[in-house]
Amino acid sequence: MSSDSESDSEVLIQTPQCSCSCSWGPEEIPEKLRAAGLSNKEWHDVRDIMSNTRWAYGFCGFLLTLAVLIISKILLAQFAHVALPSWLVGALAVFGVTVFILVGMKHAAAEVNEKILEDKGMELEGQRIFIRETSFAAAGAKV
């Protein structure tokens, strides 16, 4: 398949650089998705699911990582008389939250596919946290 036909078969969704207030995907539905039969309401449902799930899993990851770090620090100090280096605490916290966000995005994509896109012959694939492109591709012929 040529690269021209591959680029016509996918819609790249540009997402903003993540901050506390960012939402997944642009406010307006991309024209190719509208032409493929996705309504404005369905697009906003996709955006809500992806955004809300990312933050919910990230928050849970933060709390769980914080709890594990506090318990580990207490246990190590109490029984092994060893302190965790601050760089290790920071690295573990970032790792824990990132893993939870990635799992959350996979869960959100599965939910979006099942509830919204499957009926339209589309599939959300390749979402990556902090990377500003995600592709929607219709099954078979693609969008």
C-alpha positions as CSV (number, residue, x, y, z in Angstrom):
1,M,0.0,0.0,0.0
2,S,1.4,3.4,-0.8
3,S,2.1,6.0,1.8
4,D,-0.6,8.3,0.2
5,S,-3.4,5.8,0.7
6,E,-2.2,5.1,4.3
7,S,-2.3,8.8,5.1
8,D,-5.9,9.0,3.7
9,S,-7.0,6.1,5.9
10,E,-6.1,7.6,9.2
11,V,-7.2,10.7,11.1
12,L,-4.5,12.1,13.4
13,I,-5.9,13.7,16.5
14,Q,-3.8,16.6,17.7
15,T,-4.0,16.8,21.5
16,P,-2.6,19.7,23.5
17,Q,0.5,19.6,25.6
18,C,-0.7,18.1,28.9
19,S,-1.4,20.4,31.8
20,C,-3.9,20.3,34.6
21,S,-6.6,21.7,32.3
22,C,-6.0,20.0,29.0
23,S,-8.6,17.8,27.4
24,W,-7.9,14.9,25.0
25,G,-8.3,15.8,21.3
26,P,-9.5,19.1,19.7
27,E,-12.8,20.7,20.6
28,E,-14.1,20.4,17.1
29,I,-14.6,17.0,15.5
30,P,-12.2,16.4,12.7
31,E,-13.9,16.6,9.3
32,K,-12.9,13.1,8.2
33,L,-14.6,11.6,11.3
34,R,-17.7,13.7,10.7
35,A,-17.7,12.4,7.1
36,A,-17.3,8.9,8.4
37,G,-20.5,9.2,10.4
38,L,-19.3,10.3,13.9
39,S,-21.7,12.9,15.4
40,N,-20.6,15.9,17.5
41,K,-22.1,14.3,20.6
42,E,-20.2,11.1,20.0
43,W,-17.0,13.0,19.5
44,H,-17.5,14.9,22.8
45,D,-18.3,11.6,24.5
46,V,-15.0,10.2,23.2
47,R,-13.1,13.3,24.4
48,D,-14.8,13.1,27.9
49,I,-14.1,9.4,28.3
50,M,-10.4,9.8,27.3
51,S,-9.8,12.9,29.4
52,N,-11.7,11.7,32.6
53,T,-10.2,8.3,32.6
54,R,-6.6,9.6,32.2
55,W,-7.0,11.9,35.2
56,A,-8.8,9.3,37.3
57,Y,-6.2,6.7,36.8
58,G,-3.4,9.3,37.2
59,F,-4.8,10.4,40.6
60,C,-5.2,6.7,41.7
61,G,-1.7,6.0,40.6
62,F,-0.4,9.0,42.6
63,L,-2.2,8.0,45.7
64,L,-1.2,4.3,45.5
65,T,2.4,5.3,44.7
66,L,2.5,7.8,47.6
67,A,1.1,5.1,50.0
68,V,3.7,2.5,48.9
69,L,6.5,5.0,49.2
70,I,5.4,6.1,52.7
71,I,5.0,2.5,53.9
72,S,8.3,1.5,52.4
73,K,10.1,4.5,53.9
74,I,8.6,3.8,57.3
75,L,9.4,0.0,57.1
76,L,13.0,0.6,55.9
77,A,13.7,3.2,58.5
78,Q,12.1,1.1,61.3
79,F,13.6,-2.3,60.5
80,A,16.5,-1.9,58.2
81,H,17.6,1.5,59.4
82,V,18.0,2.6,55.7
83,A,16.6,5.7,54.1
84,L,15.4,5.9,50.5
85,P,17.4,8.4,48.5
86,S,15.2,11.3,47.3
87,W,16.0,10.7,43.6
88,L,14.7,7.1,44.0
89,V,11.5,8.3,45.6
90,G,11.0,10.8,42.8
91,A,11.7,8.2,40.1
92,L,9.3,5.7,41.7
93,A,6.6,8.3,42.0
94,V,6.9,9.3,38.3
95,F,7.0,5.7,37.2
96,G,4.0,4.7,39.3
97,V,1.8,7.6,38.0
98,T,2.9,7.0,34.4
99,V,2.1,3.3,34.5
100,F,-1.4,4.1,35.9
101,I,-2.0,6.7,33.3
102,L,-1.0,4.3,30.5
103,V,-3.2,1.6,31.8
104,G,-6.0,4.2,32.1
105,M,-5.6,5.2,28.5
106,K,-5.8,1.6,27.4
107,H,-8.9,1.1,29.4
108,A,-10.4,4.3,28.0
109,A,-9.6,3.3,24.5
110,A,-11.3,0.0,25.0
111,E,-14.4,1.7,26.4
112,V,-14.5,4.2,23.5
113,N,-14.2,1.4,21.0
114,E,-16.9,-0.7,22.6
115,K,-19.5,2.1,23.4
116,I,-19.0,4.5,20.5
117,L,-16.7,3.6,17.6
118,E,-17.4,-0.1,17.1
119,D,-20.9,0.6,15.7
120,K,-19.4,3.1,13.3
121,G,-16.8,0.6,12.0
122,M,-14.0,2.6,13.5
123,E,-11.3,1.8,16.1
124,L,-9.2,4.0,18.4
125,E,-5.6,2.7,18.2
126,G,-2.2,3.8,19.1
127,Q,-2.9,6.3,21.9
128,R,0.1,7.4,23.8
129,I,0.2,9.6,26.8
130,F,2.1,12.9,26.2
131,I,2.4,12.3,22.5
132,R,0.1,14.6,20.6
133,E,-1.1,12.2,17.9
134,T,-3.6,9.4,18.1
135,S,-5.2,7.7,15.1
136,F,-8.7,6.6,14.4
137,A,-9.0,4.1,11.7
138,A,-12.2,2.5,10.4
139,A,-12.2,-1.3,10.3
140,G,-11.3,-2.7,6.8
141,A,-11.5,0.3,4.5
142,K,-10.4,2.8,7.2
143,V,-11.6,6.4,7.5
